[in-house]
Amino acid sequence: MNRKTRSSARQAHCATRLATDILGPVTANSPPAPTPIRPARFPRWLLWSVVTIVLWGTWGLVSKIASEGVDAYANQLLYTAGLAPLLVFVAFTVYKQNTDESRKRRLQGIFWAFLTGILGGGGNIFFFQALVKGGKASIVAPVTALFPMVTVLLALLFLKERLGRLQWIGLILAFAAIYLLSI
């Protein structure tokens, strides 16, 4: 079947389909069955990511407003206190999961999670300090949001991960973004 024949067959099929769609309800005694609409697959991770973007984006604005009235250390202290309600929820969730992990693996996970908290909290103090020292939220937040560049470089060094040409171009553009946002 050549291209012309396929095109003619498709047009004839579409014309027949259109005629039955239009005339079907008129000629039939019962209404046509509705065609089921399949919802588009929306990955769950994308939903969680979008919620994260909204929360972190709002967090950046609220952090700037808070920096007008308190210094970076008080801001970090109050930020940490604000985590208390979430800690109750997380603790309850962890308790409910009742996993059977090995003791050694669990201790390693606790160490790395604790280190994550220290690094994140330290980064928050410097973020708050940048805002207290007059940084605009519209500049400080995007510049600091480029932190994955450090993750990429560390992953290249320690985890021996590799980047393709397109990823290297993205990394270079991220460095350019820091420069352009800071001038």
N, C-alpha and C positions, 0 to 999 in steps of 0.2 A: 504494500500500500504506500503510494507516494504522498508527498506533502499536500498536493492538491486534493487527492481523494480523501485523506484524513480530514482536511479542512471542510470539505463538502459534507462528509458524514457528521462531523461535529455540528455544523450549522443546521443540518436536517434534524439531528437529535435535539438541539436547543429549540428549534422552531416547534417541534412536536411537544416538547416539554412545556414551552410557553403556552401553546394552545390548550393543553390539558389543564394547566394551572389556571388559565382564565376561564375556560369553558367547563371545566370539571364541576364546579359547584352548580352551574346552571343545568347541566345535563344529568347529573346524578341525583338520586333520591336522598342520599345522606351526604353530609359535608365531608370533605376530604380529611383524612387523618393529618393532624399537624405534624410537620417534620420536627423531630427532636433537635433542639439546639444544644450542641455540646459546648460547655463552658471551656474557655481557653485554659490550658494548664498554667497555673500560676505557682511556681515553686515556693514551697514554704520558706526556704532560706531567704528568698527574695523579700517576702513579707517581713520577716524578722529584720532584714537589712534596711528596708525602708523605714520601719519603726525606729531603728537605731539612728538613722540619718536625722529623722525629725527630732528625736530626743537630744542627740548630741548637738544639733544645730541650735535648738532652743537653749541648751546648756551653755553654749558659747555666749549667747546674748545675755542670759541671766548672770553669767560670770562677770561680764563687763559692768552690768548694773551694780552687782555686789562690790566690785572693786572700787567704786566711787565712795563707799562708806567704810570699808575695812581693808587692812593690808593683806598681803598674799598669805601669810601664816594663819591669820584668823579665818580667811576665806577657806583655806584647806581644812582647818579644824571643823568649821561649820559644814563644809562639804562632806567630810567624813561622818559627822553626826547625822547628816541627812541620809546617809546610807543605812542607818540603823533599822528603819522599817523594812527596807529591802532585805537586810540580813536575816530578819525573822522569817520572811517568806522563803528565802533561799535555804536556810537551815531546815525548815519544815520539808521542803522539796527533797533535799539530800537525805533526810531521815526516812522519808517514804520510799526512796528508791531501793534501799537495802541491797547493795551490790556485794558480790563475792570476789572482791579484788584481792590479789596477794598483798601481804603486809608491806613487803619491800617496794612494790610498785606504788602502793598508796602513800608511803612515806616520801617517795620521790615526787609524786604529784603534789603533795602538801608543800614540800620545799619550793618547787617551781611556782606554785600558785602564790605562795608568800612572797617570793622574789618579784613576781608579777605585780603584786600590790605595792611593794616598795618602789619599784621603777615607775609604775603609774602614778603613785602619790607624789613622787619627786617631780615627775613631769608636770603634774597639776600645779605644784608650787611655782615652778618656773613660768607656766602658762599664766597663772594669776599675777605673778610679778610683772610679766610683760604688759598686762592690762593696767595694773596699778601705776606703772611707770609711763603711762600715756599711750600705749599702743591701742590702735583702733580695733574693735572687735571684728570689723569687716576685713582687716588685714591679718591680725594675729591668728584668728581661727583658721583661715585657709592655709597660712604658712605652716602652722603647727600640724595641720591635718595631713601634711605631706610626710608624716612620720613613717609610713610604710616603706619609704626609700631606705631607711636605716634597716628595717626588717629584711628587705631584699638584699642589701649589701652583706648583712650578717649571715643570711641564708646561703649566699654564694660562698662566703668564706668558711663557715663552720659546718653547714649541712651539705656542701658540695652540690648545690642545686645549679641548674644552668638556665640561662635566658636566651630566647631567640632574638633575632634582629629587631623585631617589632617591640619587644619588651625593653631592649636597650634604648631604642628611640624614645619610648615612654619615660624611662628613667632620666634621660637627658632633658626631655621637656619638663619634667618635674623640677629638676635643678633650675632650669630657665624660669619656671613659674615662681620659685622662691625669689630669684633675683628681681623679676618684674614686679612682684607684689611689694618688695621692700624699697623700691626707689620712689 
